[in-house]
Amino acid sequence: MNEKKITVVIVGMGFGKEFIQIYQSHPNIKAVGICTRNKETITELAKKFNLDKNLCFEHFDDILERKDVDAIHIVTPVPEHARMTIASLNANKHTACTIPMAMTIEDCKAIVEAKRKANKVYMMMETALYTREFLYGLHLAESGKLGRIQFVRGSHIQDMSMEGWAEYWKGFPPMLNGTHAISPLLRINNTKADTVVCHGSGRLSDDLAKRYGSPFAVETATFTLKNSDVVAEATRSLFDVVRQYRESYDVYGTKMSFEWEQLQDEQHVLFDGGENALRIDVPDTDEMLIPEIAHYTRREKIDDPNHVSFLQGAGHGGSHPHLVQEFLNAIIEGRNSAVDADVAANYTCAGICAHESAMNNGKRISIPIFE
């Protein structure tokens, strides 16, 4: 293994704290730091994880000045993503950021440009691309077991009216942050979104609708894909719809098809011809990870098992150690990450353009493709 050592600071100690131990366990990590405005949280986590107090920050801008920090992992509220990502890249730091990349097309373009100028690794930490369920389907696709893919569908339905969500989420337009539902559909087809038609359905309560000027309870989009005859469908809802949390994808091929379970822990379904339907538990993904962090795919390894996003398995379907491994490997190997700025920008802009289409009565909109 490459012996290069990396110092990383994680910004945002919501579910961001779940990454501390994973980074600490990785053999290419020199030190892990944290950043949060809450002094009590700093004290608590510094003691719990034996963190260097010199790498514990209250203010994000202080990290940028530190030459001993190689990488910054941003896990902050959505409105902060673009500003912090651009600042990190401009400070010549390798930069990872939770989804979405940004909230506007202009900010996505700015991040792509900042990454090019910095010549550092950027990675959008899209959990949906590293769940055990998606990696299982991706293997079926890449091994040829699915045959030719004919159609893909994704959904992300969640009740964000529950306690614990920040105020800015209230009334958030469904597709404005649609990457969980969209990115698996694009990745499994190994392409990018080209155009979108999206329709809004239902109505939010007036107090929610007025916050972003977005009336729809549900938004459903159909995407044409670059250099592909496959059409992808994605649906997202955050408020005023009753349903158990579901973040899913389905893929239909000429030889085999996969459908995500309808209910949590109900089992997924594999179709392999005729009326055959086999209920399956997808395998864990330990063997895809280095031994030091493989066990972090499991539910018992997380600090906050009651967080709704963790109900489908440790760290969003076991994805967290995969995200860490890919980000660090890209840095060590001097290459782009699997979800580099151009890819992340297309995934993110696909959702932004979908919402724009919904607000314009289903107008077809071309999605920026960054090369």
C-alpha positions in Angstrom: 0.0 0.0 0.0 1.1 3.6 -0.7 2.5 5.0 2.5 1.4 8.6 1.9 -0.2 10.1 5.0 -3.1 12.6 4.9 -4.5 15.0 7.4 -8.2 15.6 7.0 -10.7 17.9 8.8 -14.4 17.1 8.9 -16.6 20.1 8.9 -20.0 19.7 10.5 -20.7 17.3 13.3 -24.2 16.2 12.6 -23.9 12.8 10.8 -20.4 14.1 9.9 -19.2 12.6 13.2 -19.8 9.2 11.9 -16.8 9.6 9.6 -14.3 10.3 12.4 -13.5 6.7 13.3 -13.5 5.5 9.7 -10.8 8.1 8.8 -8.9 7.3 12.0 -8.9 3.6 11.1 -7.5 4.1 7.6 -3.8 3.4 7.3 -3.1 6.4 5.1 -4.4 8.9 7.6 -2.0 11.0 9.6 -4.5 12.9 11.7 -8.2 13.7 11.8 -9.6 17.1 12.8 -13.1 18.4 13.3 -14.9 21.8 12.8 -18.1 22.9 14.5 -19.4 26.1 16.1 -20.5 24.2 19.2 -17.7 24.3 21.8 -19.3 21.6 23.9 -19.4 19.2 20.9 -15.7 19.9 20.2 -14.8 19.1 23.8 -17.0 15.9 23.8 -15.7 14.5 20.5 -12.0 15.5 21.1 -12.1 13.4 24.3 -14.1 10.5 22.8 -11.9 10.1 19.8 -8.6 11.4 21.3 -8.4 14.2 18.7 -5.5 16.7 18.6 -6.9 19.9 20.0 -4.8 21.8 17.5 -7.0 20.3 14.8 -10.3 21.2 16.4 -11.8 24.3 14.9 -14.8 26.5 15.6 -14.5 28.5 12.4 -14.2 27.1 8.9 -12.0 29.9 7.6 -9.3 29.0 10.1 -8.8 25.6 8.5 -8.1 27.2 5.1 -4.9 28.9 6.5 -3.4 25.7 7.8 -0.7 24.2 5.6 -0.7 21.0 7.6 -4.3 20.2 6.5 -4.4 18.2 3.3 -8.1 17.6 2.9 -11.4 19.0 4.0 -14.6 16.9 4.2 -17.7 19.1 4.3 -20.8 17.7 6.0 -22.7 21.0 6.6 -26.2 22.3 5.8 -26.9 22.5 2.1 -26.8 26.3 1.7 -23.1 26.2 2.9 -21.9 23.6 0.4 -20.9 25.8 -2.6 -19.2 28.6 -0.5 -17.2 26.1 1.5 -16.3 23.9 -1.4 -15.0 26.8 -3.5 -13.1 28.2 -0.5 -11.5 24.8 0.2 -10.4 24.3 -3.4 -9.1 27.8 -3.7 -7.0 27.1 -0.6 -5.5 24.1 -2.4 -7.2 21.5 -0.3 -8.5 18.2 -1.5 -12.2 18.5 -1.0 -15.1 16.2 -0.3 -18.7 17.4 0.2 -21.9 15.8 1.0 -24.8 16.1 -1.4 -25.9 18.2 -3.2 -22.9 19.9 -4.8 -24.7 23.2 -4.8 -28.1 24.8 -5.1 -27.7 26.6 -8.4 -26.2 25.8 -11.8 -24.0 28.8 -11.5 -22.4 27.5 -8.3 -21.9 24.1 -9.8 -20.0 25.7 -12.7 -17.9 27.7 -10.2 -17.0 24.5 -8.4 -16.0 22.7 -11.6 -13.8 25.7 -12.5 -12.3 25.9 -9.0 -11.4 22.2 -9.1 -9.7 22.6 -12.5 -7.6 25.5 -11.3 -6.7 23.8 -8.0 -5.8 20.5 -9.6 -6.9 18.8 -6.4 -9.3 15.9 -5.8 -13.0 16.8 -5.5 -15.6 14.3 -4.6 -19.3 14.6 -4.0 -20.0 12.1 -1.2 -23.1 10.6 -2.8 -24.1 7.8 -0.4 -26.7 6.3 -2.9 -23.8 5.2 -5.2 -22.2 3.1 -2.5 -25.0 1.4 -0.7 -24.8 -2.4 -0.7 -28.0 -2.5 -2.8 -26.6 -0.2 -5.5 -23.3 -1.9 -5.6 -25.1 -5.3 -6.0 -27.1 -3.9 -9.0 -24.0 -2.3 -10.5 -22.3 -5.6 -10.4 -25.3 -7.2 -12.2 -25.0 -4.5 -14.9 -21.3 -4.6 -15.4 -21.1 -8.4 -15.4 -23.7 -8.6 -18.1 -26.2 -10.5 -16.0 -28.9 -7.8 -16.5 -28.4 -8.0 -20.2 -29.2 -4.7 -22.0 -30.7 -2.2 -19.6 -34.2 -1.0 -20.8 -35.4 1.2 -18.1 -34.4 2.6 -14.6 -36.5 4.2 -11.9 -35.5 5.9 -8.6 -37.3 7.4 -5.7 -36.5 9.2 -2.5 -39.6 9.7 -0.3 -39.1 11.1 3.2 -41.1 12.9 5.9 -39.0 15.9 6.9 -41.7 17.3 9.1 -40.3 15.3 11.9 -38.2 16.9 14.6 -34.5 17.2 14.1 -34.4 18.8 10.6 -33.0 22.3 10.2 -35.4 25.2 9.5 -34.2 25.6 5.9 -35.6 22.2 4.9 -39.2 23.3 5.5 -40.8 23.6 2.0 -37.6 22.6 0.2 -38.5 21.8 -3.4 -38.3 18.0 -3.9 -36.1 17.8 -6.9 -33.9 20.8 -6.0 -31.8 18.2 -4.1 -32.6 15.1 -6.1 -29.2 13.3 -6.3 -30.2 10.3 -4.1 -32.9 9.4 -6.5 -31.1 10.4 -9.7 -27.4 9.5 -9.4 -27.9 5.7 -9.3 -29.9 5.8 -12.5 -27.1 7.6 -14.3 -24.2 5.6 -12.8 -25.7 2.2 -13.6 -26.0 3.3 -17.2 -22.5 4.8 -17.1 -23.7 8.1 -18.5 -25.0 11.6 -17.7 -28.4 13.2 -17.8 -29.1 15.1 -21.1 -32.6 16.5 -20.9 -35.5 16.5 -18.4 -39.2 16.8 -18.3 -40.6 17.1 -14.8 -44.2 17.4 -13.4 -45.2 18.5 -9.9 -48.1 16.7 -8.2 -50.3 17.6 -5.3 -50.0 20.7 -3.1 -48.0 21.6 0.0 -49.7 23.4 2.9 -49.5 27.2 2.4 -46.9 27.7 5.2 -44.5 25.3 3.5 -45.2 26.4 -0.1 -44.5 30.1 0.5 -41.0 29.4 1.8 -39.4 28.6 -1.6 -42.4 29.6 -3.8 -42.7 25.9 -4.7 -46.2 24.4 -4.3 -45.6 20.7 -5.1 -45.7 17.9 -2.6 -44.2 15.5 -5.2 -42.0 16.0 -8.3 -41.5 13.3 -10.8 -39.0 13.6 -13.6 -38.1 11.7 -16.8 -34.6 12.1 -18.1 -33.1 11.3 -21.5 -29.5 10.1 -21.1 -26.4 11.0 -23.1 -25.6 8.4 -25.8 -28.3 6.1 -24.6 -31.8 5.0 -25.6 -32.7 4.5 -21.9 -35.1 6.9 -20.2 -34.8 7.3 -16.4 -37.6 8.2 -14.1 -37.1 9.7 -10.6 -39.6 10.8 -7.9 -39.0 12.8 -4.8 -41.2 14.0 -1.9 -40.3 15.6 1.4 -43.5 16.9 3.0 -47.3 16.3 3.2 -47.0 12.7 1.8 -47.5 9.7 4.2 -45.0 6.9 3.5 -42.2 5.0 5.2 -38.8 6.4 4.4 -37.6 5.0 1.0 -34.5 5.7 -1.0 -34.5 3.3 -3.9 -33.7 2.4 -7.4 -35.1 -0.3 -9.8 -33.4 -1.5 -13.0 -35.0 -3.6 -15.8 -32.9 -5.5 -18.3 -33.4 -8.1 -21.1 -32.0 -10.9 -18.9 -32.8 -9.9 -15.4 -34.4 -7.1 -13.4 -34.0 -5.8 -9.8 -36.6 -4.0 -7.7 -35.9 -2.4 -4.3 -37.9 -3.7 -1.4 -41.2 -2.0 -0.7 -40.8 -1.9 3.1 -37.7 -1.7 5.2 -36.1 -5.1 5.7 -38.8 -6.8 3.6 -36.2 -8.1 1.0 -35.5 -7.0 -2.5 -36.8 -8.8 -5.6 -34.8 -10.3 -8.5 -36.7 -11.3 -11.7 -34.8 -13.7 -13.9 -37.4 -14.7 -16.6 -41.1 -15.4 -17.1 -43.0 -15.1 -13.9 -40.0 -16.0 -11.7 -39.5 -13.7 -8.7 -36.9 -14.3 -6.1 -36.7 -12.4 -2.8 -33.1 -11.7 -1.8 -31.0 -10.1 0.8 -28.1 -8.3 -1.0 -24.7 -9.2 0.3 -22.6 -6.9 2.4 -19.6 -5.2 0.7 -16.8 -5.9 3.1 -14.7 -7.6 0.5 -14.6 -4.3 -1.5 -12.9 -2.5 1.3 -9.5 -2.6 2.9 -9.6 -4.7 6.1 -9.1 -1.8 8.5 -12.4 -0.1 7.6 -14.5 -3.1 6.2 -16.5 -3.6 9.4 -17.9 0.0 9.2 -20.5 -1.2 6.8 -22.4 -2.8 9.7 -25.2 -1.3 11.6 -23.7 -1.8 15.1 -20.7 0.4 14.2 -22.7 3.7 14.0 -23.2 6.2 16.9 -26.6 7.3 15.9 -28.7 4.2 14.9 -32.0 6.0 15.3 -31.3 8.6 12.6 -33.8 7.9 9.9 -31.1 7.9 7.2 -29.3 5.0 8.9 -32.3 2.7 9.2 -31.4 0.9 5.9 -28.0 -0.1 7.3 -24.9 1.4 8.8 -24.0 4.8 7.4 -26.7 5.0 4.6 -26.6 1.4 3.4 -23.0 0.8 4.4 -21.8 3.5 2.1 -19.6 5.6 4.5 -16.4 3.5 4.4 -16.6 3.3 0.6 -16.8 7.0 0.4 -13.8 7.4 2.6 -11.8 4.8 0.7 -12.5 6.3 -2.7 -11.7 9.8 -1.6 -8.4 8.9 0.0 -7.5 6.5 -2.9 -8.0 9.3 -5.4 -5.7 11.6 -3.4 -3.0 8.9 -2.9 -3.1 7.8 -6.5 -3.2 11.3 -8.0 -6.4 10.8 -10.0 -10.0 12.1 -10.1 -12.5 10.6 -7.8 -15.4 8.5 -9.0 -17.7 11.4 -8.4 -15.5 14.2 -9.7 -16.7 17.8 -10.1 -18.0 17.3 -13.7 -20.0 14.2 -12.7 -21.3 15.7 -9.5 -22.3 18.9 -11.4 -24.4 16.9 -13.9 -26.0 14.8 -11.1 -26.9 18.0 -9.2 -28.0 20.1 -12.1 -30.3 17.2 -13.2 -32.3 17.8 -10.1 -32.1 21.6 -10.3 -33.3 21.5 -13.9 -36.0 19.0 -13.0 -37.5 21.4 -10.5 -37.3 24.2 -13.0 -39.2 22.1 -15.5 -41.9 21.4 -12.9 -42.3 25.1 -12.2 -42.7 25.6 -16.0 -45.5 23.1 -16.6 -43.2 20.3 -17.7 -41.1 22.2 -20.2 -38.2 20.1 -21.5 -34.9 21.5 -20.3 -31.4 20.7 -21.4 -29.1 19.8 -18.5 -25.5 21.1 -18.4 -22.9 18.5 -19.2 -19.5 19.4 -18.0 -16.6 17.8 -19.8 
